[in-house]
């Protein structure tokens, strides 16, 4: 499929102890052999040789060269990796020599693209490689590792098999209606199977959304009327003075953000301007921003002043957030009278243990310990499209439309599931996906 040999620097192009220059293709070993001080043509697969890279008779660098022979390599082609000293000049020099001796500079992601086209990995595994490179937390890395090991295929293949069973039932009734040993197709048989299939999709999508939240962090908005201690709470959670805190109401006029990690979950904290009726035009802009963030929030911390009775503004805010996932936090607990139930804190005194316990309880379930997850928006979007296909097929079954017409939607669902794995795909989409990779991957 690929007739040329590609080369690229697979490590960051900066000063360091070592750099790796990688080749892949039918001529990879021959090209590297032209530059190496020892014979690579006879070198066994998955071995390392010590020697020198030379330009004519001039030694360029002292290196270790690894040889991996097809098909048991990352790309399923012959692969050579040159471990050289990590200077930018030396690394580029070796790459230039490889290119001048017959290799072509690899496009971004082309090594992984070759692994995909040669069938070593499916498209979901290729995406997981990039997600592992970009992982910023243990959760993101764990999800990516599971993706590389084929967790998405494990999730999708049973769904495809269920569809193939339904399609086979329809096909045999269309093509061989006269045979006595063919069970007559009835909508009473197909409808339950379709309903069960859609329920499976719903469960997967619900977990996928939760997985995305855990992976990227939970957008958590702190709201309340002015001067209830929102900024003090943000500072206490972040353990730094990020937001300005004064006794003057309305100090926060813009959005202040920060991140904290609770166990395996990251909270993307957003401190907002106090929501109330304001006269100041700048404060009004801040309040509008607060309302936008509130509408987008995945979790809301509603902060109330424990030292005062609820005000109309408090009650209005509680009403506005009653359909959101929220925690009601009573601040200034050191000034409150009597014992009360709920989450009581003193942000000013950094006494927020009860809130941290409530947050941990909210997200104590480790979603990664359960079944495999879809890992990105492309996969989730295709699964939603497949679900829509089957909802149309189910509606057609209920109206007892001809089976061959119903099969069109079922086949569409089948193709959308296969596209998640890259087995039914558009070339422009694949090119776009791999172009996001670094050159040496």
C-alpha positions in Angstrom: 0.0 0.0 0.0 2.8 2.4 0.9 5.8 2.2 -1.5 8.0 4.8 0.0 10.0 4.9 3.3 9.3 7.7 5.8 11.5 9.3 8.4 10.9 11.8 11.2 12.2 12.9 14.6 10.0 11.2 17.2 11.1 13.1 20.3 10.7 16.8 21.1 13.1 18.9 19.0 15.1 20.5 21.8 18.3 20.0 23.8 18.3 16.8 25.9 20.1 13.6 26.6 18.8 11.7 23.6 16.7 12.0 20.6 15.1 9.3 18.4 14.9 9.5 14.6 12.5 6.9 13.2 12.2 5.3 9.8 9.5 3.0 8.4 9.1 1.4 5.1 10.5 -1.3 2.8 13.9 0.5 2.5 14.2 1.6 6.1 17.0 -0.8 7.0 18.9 -0.3 3.7 18.8 3.5 4.1 20.0 3.4 7.7 22.7 0.9 6.7 24.2 3.5 4.3 24.9 5.8 7.3 25.8 3.3 10.0 29.3 2.1 10.8 28.1 -1.5 11.2 26.1 -3.9 9.0 22.4 -3.5 9.6 21.3 -5.7 6.7 22.1 -8.9 8.6 21.0 -7.6 12.0 18.3 -9.6 13.6 14.9 -8.1 14.4 14.3 -6.4 17.7 17.9 -5.9 18.4 20.1 -2.9 19.1 23.6 -2.1 17.7 26.1 0.4 19.0 28.1 2.4 16.4 28.4 5.7 14.6 26.4 7.7 12.0 28.7 8.8 9.3 28.6 11.2 6.4 31.1 9.7 4.0 34.0 9.0 6.3 33.2 11.7 8.9 31.6 10.6 12.2 28.5 12.7 12.9 27.3 11.0 16.1 27.7 8.1 18.4 24.4 6.2 18.4 22.3 3.1 19.2 20.3 1.7 16.3 17.3 -0.5 16.8 16.0 -2.7 14.0 12.5 -4.1 13.9 11.5 -6.3 10.9 8.0 -6.5 9.5 5.4 -7.5 10.3 5.9 -7.4 14.1 6.4 -3.6 14.3 4.3 -0.6 15.1 3.6 0.1 11.4 3.8 -3.6 10.3 6.7 -2.4 8.0 10.4 -2.5 8.6 11.2 0.1 11.3 14.6 1.5 12.3 15.0 3.8 15.3 18.3 5.8 15.7 18.9 6.9 19.3 21.3 9.8 19.0 22.5 12.6 21.3 19.8 15.1 21.9 21.2 18.3 20.4 18.9 20.0 17.9 21.6 20.4 15.3 22.8 16.7 15.5 19.2 15.4 15.4 18.3 17.4 12.3 21.6 16.5 10.6 20.9 12.8 11.0 17.3 13.3 9.7 18.7 15.3 6.7 21.1 12.4 5.9 18.3 9.9 5.9 16.2 12.1 3.6 19.1 12.6 1.2 19.6 8.8 1.1 16.0 7.9 -0.1 13.6 8.5 2.8 10.7 11.0 2.7 9.8 13.3 5.6 6.8 11.7 7.3 3.5 13.7 7.5 2.0 14.3 10.9 0.7 11.0 12.3 1.8 9.0 9.3 3.5 6.2 11.4 0.2 5.6 13.2 -1.7 6.0 9.9 0.3 3.1 8.4 -0.4 1.0 11.5 -4.1 1.7 10.9 -4.1 0.9 7.2 -2.1 -2.2 7.7 -4.7 -3.5 10.2 -2.5 -3.5 13.3 -4.9 -1.1 15.0 -8.4 0.3 14.3 -9.3 3.9 14.2 -10.4 4.1 17.8 -7.1 2.7 18.9 -5.3 5.3 16.7 -7.2 8.1 18.4 -6.3 6.6 21.8 -2.6 6.9 20.9 -3.0 10.6 20.4 -5.1 10.9 23.6 -2.3 9.2 25.5 0.2 11.6 24.2 -2.0 14.6 25.2 -3.1 13.1 28.6 -2.9 15.6 31.4 -4.0 13.3 34.3 -4.1 9.7 35.5 -7.8 9.5 34.4 -7.0 10.6 30.8 -4.0 8.3 30.6 -6.0 5.3 31.9 -8.8 5.9 29.4 -6.3 6.2 26.6 -4.5 3.0 27.6 -7.8 1.1 27.6 -8.5 2.6 24.2 -5.1 1.4 22.8 -5.9 -2.1 24.1 -9.1 -2.2 22.1 -11.8 -1.3 24.7 -13.9 0.6 22.2 -13.9 -2.4 19.8 -15.0 -4.6 22.7 -17.9 -2.1 23.3 -19.0 -1.7 19.6 -18.6 -5.2 18.2 -21.5 -6.8 20.2 -23.8 -4.0 19.0 -22.8 -4.6 15.4 -23.4 -8.4 15.9 -26.9 -7.6 17.2 -27.7 -5.5 14.1 -26.3 -8.2 11.8 -28.7 -10.7 13.4 -31.7 -8.3 12.7 -30.5 -7.7 9.1 -30.0 -11.4 8.5 -33.6 -12.1 9.7 -34.9 -9.4 7.3 -32.7 -10.6 4.3 -33.7 -14.2 4.6 -37.4 -13.4 4.6 -37.0 -11.0 1.6 -34.9 -13.4 -0.5 -36.3 -16.8 0.5 -40.0 -16.4 1.6 -41.0 -19.7 0.0 -38.8 -21.9 2.1 -40.6 -23.8 4.9 -37.6 -23.9 7.2 -37.3 -20.1 7.2 -39.0 -18.6 10.2 -41.6 -16.0 9.1 -40.5 -12.5 10.0 -42.9 -10.6 12.3 -42.7 -7.1 13.7 -43.4 -8.7 17.1 -40.0 -10.4 16.8 -38.1 -7.4 15.6 -39.5 -4.7 17.9 -38.3 -6.1 21.2 -34.8 -6.7 19.7 -34.7 -3.1 18.5 -35.9 -1.7 21.8 -33.3 -3.6 23.7 -30.6 -2.4 21.3 -31.6 1.2 21.8 -31.5 0.8 25.6 -28.0 -0.6 25.3 -27.0 2.5 23.3 -28.6 4.8 25.9 -26.5 3.2 28.7 -23.3 3.5 26.7 -24.0 7.2 25.9 -24.8 8.0 29.5 -21.5 6.5 30.6 -19.7 8.2 27.7 -20.8 11.6 28.8 -19.8 10.9 32.3 -16.5 9.7 31.1 -15.9 12.9 29.2 -16.7 14.9 32.3 -14.3 12.9 34.4 -11.6 13.0 31.7 -11.8 16.8 31.1 -12.9 18.0 34.5 -16.3 19.1 35.8 -17.2 22.7 35.0 -18.1 24.0 38.5 -19.7 27.4 38.9 -19.7 29.2 42.3 -22.8 31.5 42.5 -24.5 33.6 45.1 -25.5 37.2 45.8 -22.7 39.7 46.4 -20.6 39.5 49.5 -21.6 36.0 50.6 -18.0 34.7 50.3 -17.8 33.2 46.8 -14.3 34.6 46.1 -13.1 33.5 49.6 -14.4 30.0 48.8 -12.6 29.9 45.5 -9.3 31.0 47.2 -9.8 28.3 49.9 -10.4 25.6 47.4 -7.4 26.6 45.3 -5.3 27.2 48.4 -4.1 30.5 46.9 -5.4 34.1 46.8 -6.5 34.1 43.2 -9.7 36.2 43.6 -9.8 39.7 45.2 -11.6 39.6 48.6 -12.9 42.7 50.3 -15.9 43.7 52.5 -17.2 45.8 49.6 -20.1 44.1 47.7 -19.6 43.5 44.0 -15.8 43.3 44.1 -15.8 40.4 41.5 -17.0 41.9 38.2 -15.5 39.3 35.9 -15.0 35.5 35.7 -12.2 34.1 37.8 -11.2 30.5 37.1 -8.9 27.7 38.6 -8.7 23.9 38.8 -8.5 21.5 41.7 -8.3 17.7 41.8 -10.3 15.6 44.2 -9.2 12.0 43.9 -9.5 11.1 40.2 -11.9 14.0 39.4 -10.9 17.5 38.4 -13.1 20.5 39.2 -12.8 23.4 36.8 -13.9 26.1 39.2 -15.4 29.4 38.1 -16.1 32.3 40.5 -18.8 34.6 39.2 -19.9 38.1 39.9 -22.7 38.3 42.5 -26.1 37.8 40.8 -28.4 40.6 41.8 -30.1 43.8 40.4 -27.2 46.2 39.7 -27.0 49.8 38.5 -23.3 49.9 37.5 -22.9 49.1 33.8 -19.6 47.1 34.3 -21.2 45.1 37.1 -24.1 44.3 34.8 -21.7 42.9 32.2 -20.2 40.7 34.9 -23.6 39.5 36.0 -24.5 38.6 32.4 -21.3 36.5 32.1 -22.2 34.8 35.4 -25.6 33.9 34.1 -24.0 32.4 30.9 -21.6 30.3 33.0 -24.5 29.2 35.2 -26.5 27.9 32.2 -23.4 25.9 31.0 -22.4 24.6 34.4 -22.2 20.8 35.1 -22.1 21.4 38.8 -23.2 24.5 40.8 -22.1 25.6 44.2 -24.8 27.9 45.6 -23.2 30.0 48.3 -25.5 31.4 51.0 -24.7 33.6 54.0 -25.2 31.4 57.1 -25.2 34.5 59.4 -28.3 36.0 57.7 -31.8 34.8 56.8 -32.5 34.0 53.2 -33.0 37.1 51.1 -35.3 37.3 48.0 -32.2 37.2 45.9 -31.1 33.9 47.6 -34.5 32.4 47.1 -34.5 33.4 43.4 -31.1 31.8 42.9 -32.2 28.6 44.6 -35.2 28.5 42.3 -33.0 29.1 39.2 -30.7 26.3 40.1 -33.1 23.6 41.3 -32.9 21.6 38.1 -29.1 21.7 38.1 -26.7 19.3 39.8 -25.8 21.5 42.8 -24.6 21.7 46.4 -26.0 24.4 48.7 -23.1 25.8 50.8 -23.7 27.9 53.9 -20.7 30.1 54.3 -19.7 32.1 57.4 -20.6 29.2 59.6 -18.5 30.7 62.4 -21.1 33.5 62.6 -24.2 31.3 62.4 -26.4 30.7 65.5 -27.4 27.2 66.5 -26.7 23.8 64.9 -28.1 23.3 61.4 -28.0 20.5 58.9 -26.3 20.9 55.5 -22.9 22.0 54.2 -21.6 24.6 56.5 -18.1 26.2 56.0 -16.1 29.2 56.9 -14.2 30.1 53.7 -12.4 33.0 55.3 -11.0 30.6 57.9 -10.2 27.9 55.3 -12.6 25.6 57.1 -14.1 23.8 54.1 -13.8 20.1 55.0 -17.5 19.5 54.9 -17.7 20.8 51.4 -14.7 18.7 50.3 -16.4 15.6 51.8 -19.6 16.4 50.0 -17.8 16.8 46.7 -15.9 13.5 47.2 -19.1 11.7 48.0 -20.7 13.1 44.8 -17.9 11.7 42.6 -16.6 8.8 44.6 -17.7 6.3 42.0 -14.7 5.5 39.8 -16.3 5.2 36.3 -13.1 3.7 34.8 -13.6 0.5 36.8 -16.8 -0.3 35.0 -17.3 -1.3 31.3 -15.3 0.3 28.5 -16.0 3.9 27.5 -16.1 5.8 24.2 -13.3 8.3 24.3 -14.1 11.3 22.1 -16.8 13.4 20.4 -16.4 11.7 17.1 -17.2 8.3 18.5 -20.0 9.6 20.7 -21.5 11.5 17.7 -21.5 8.4 15.5 -23.1 6.3 18.2 -25.9 9.0 18.6 -26.4 8.9 14.8 -26.7 5.1 14.9 -29.3 5.4 17.6 -31.3 7.9 15.6 -31.1 5.4 12.6 -32.6 2.7 14.8 -35.3 5.0 16.3 -36.5 5.6 12.7 -36.4 1.9 12.0 -38.4 1.2 15.2 -41.0 3.8 14.2 -41.2 2.1 10.7 -41.7 -1.3 12.4 -44.5 0.1 14.5 -46.2 1.3 11.3 -45.5 -2.1 9.7 -43.7 -0.6 6.8 -42.1 -3.1 4.3 -39.1 -4.8 5.8 -36.8 -3.9 2.9 -37.4 -0.3 3.6 -36.8 -0.7 7.3 -33.5 -2.4 6.5 -32.2 0.9 5.0 -32.1 2.5 8.4 -30.7 -0.5 10.2 -27.9 -0.7 7.6 -27.2 3.0 8.2 -26.9 2.3 11.9 -24.5 -0.6 11.2 -22.3 1.5 9.0 -22.1 4.3 11.6 -20.9 1.8 14.2 -18.4 0.4 11.8 -17.2 4.0 11.1 -16.3 4.3 14.8 -13.7 1.6 14.2 -12.6 3.1 10.9 -14.0 0.1 8.9 -16.4 2.3 7.0 -14.8 5.7 6.7 -14.3 8.8 4.7 -10.7 9.5 3.5 -10.9 13.2 4.3 -11.9 12.4 7.9 -9.0 10.0 8.4 -6.6 12.5 6.9 -7.8 15.1 9.3 -7.6 12.8 12.3 -4.0 11.8 11.7 -2.9 15.3 10.8 -3.3 16.2 14.5 -0.5 13.9 15.5 3.1 14.9 15.9 5.5 14.2 13.0 7.3 11.2 14.6 4.1 9.4 15.6 
